[in-house]
Amino acid sequence: MATRQGAGAGAGTGTGAEDALRGLEDERSSVRLRAALVVGSAPEAGFVGKLVERCAVESDFFVRDMLTWALTRHPVSVTLPELLREVGSERAQARSQALHTLSKIGDRRGWPAITRALLADADDEVARSAWRAAVVLVPEGEESELASVLATQLGRGERETQLSLSRALVALGAAVEPALRAAAAAPDPRARTHALATERLLRDPDAGFEFAIEEAKRAVALGGSGRAGQ
């Protein structure tokens, strides 16, 4: 108990880590943010379940980010099993935040949890979190297979979602080239456009997504599946 009291006092609360855990449910986001900071500053295995539980329902982006930070402060041996269970939750935010945290922890033992179903999740936030986690956790030698799965999502969603997917694909490097070439010949013009734009970013990361997309649209309109900028 002395350790918990010291942790709370050291963080400037004077109320102890148990009170900080209760603070995670306060109606004020500033209090929840501070509570997450306190819990992360004095990690204990018993806090992990509550942190994961709170990630599933927290409405404030900055508090969610602090909750993720707090989880990364705990031993992976404790956090990983909780997060792996959470990616199977029926709640979209729970899946998304668990995947986001797995990407921040970066332990490749989390890779088996990145299923095709998650990579194609109907919820854009979940899918985007899965894409980011996948490129961090993918084992060496499996990049091409992952690229093929990610390429099935080309053309999906609006700008933010498409940008997230392009970034994930570009992060895989040369392994993504065959999948992009195949997608550039897809019957769906949105998928072709997105594939060509991603190819451009792979060749020239400084081109900018908006420029790459507009260039790809012109290429699709003029030549169907010709490579943008060539």
HUQUI-V659832 format. One record per residue. N is the residue number from 1. PHI is phi in whole degrees, 0 to 359 (999 if undefined). Layout:
n: [N:N]
phi: [PHI:PHI]
This chain:
n: [1:2:3:4:5:6:7:8:9:10:11:12:13:14:15:16:17:18:19:20:21:22:23:24:25:26:27:28:29:30:31:32:33:34:35:36:37:38:39:40:41:42:43:44:45:46:47:48:49:50:51:52:53:54:55:56:57:58:59:60:61:62:63:64:65:66:67:68:69:70:71:72:73:74:75:76:77:78:79:80:81:82:83:84:85:86:87:88:89:90:91:92:93:94:95:96:97:98:99:100:101:102:103:104:105:106:107:108:109:110:111:112:113:114:115:116:117:118:119:120:121:122:123:124:125:126:127:128:129:130:131:132:133:134:135:136:137:138:139:140:141:142:143:144:145:146:147:148:149:150:151:152:153:154:155:156:157:158:159:160:161:162:163:164:165:166:167:168:169:170:171:172:173:174:175:176:177:178:179:180:181:182:183:184:185:186:187:188:189:190:191:192:193:194:195:196:197:198:199:200:201:202:203:204:205:206:207:208:209:210:211:212:213:214:215:216:217:218:219:220:221:222:223:224:225:226:227:228:229:230]
phi: [999:299:296:295:295:296:296:294:294:296:272:92:264:73:247:90:293:296:293:296:299:294:296:296:254:297:290:268:296:295:289:296:297:295:297:296:297:297:296:289:282:226:298:219:305:292:275:300:302:292:297:296:301:290:303:290:235:297:269:266:301:293:291:301:296:289:298:298:302:300:293:292:278:267:300:300:299:264:286:301:300:296:292:295:292:290:293:264:295:284:275:300:296:297:297:298:290:296:296:300:292:301:293:285:289:73:273:291:292:277:304:302:283:274:273:300:298:290:293:243:306:295:275:299:295:295:300:297:295:294:298:296:295:299:288:280:263:304:292:301:98:253:296:295:295:297:301:297:290:298:297:292:262:300:92:283:70:263:307:298:292:295:297:300:292:300:299:296:294:299:297:278:70:299:299:272:302:300:294:291:297:294:292:292:253:294:291:280:297:293:294:298:300:294:297:295:296:291:301:297:294:295:284:220:301:273:296:92:294:299:298:298:294:296:297:295:299:295:296:294:296:270:231:82:226:291:287:298:81:240]
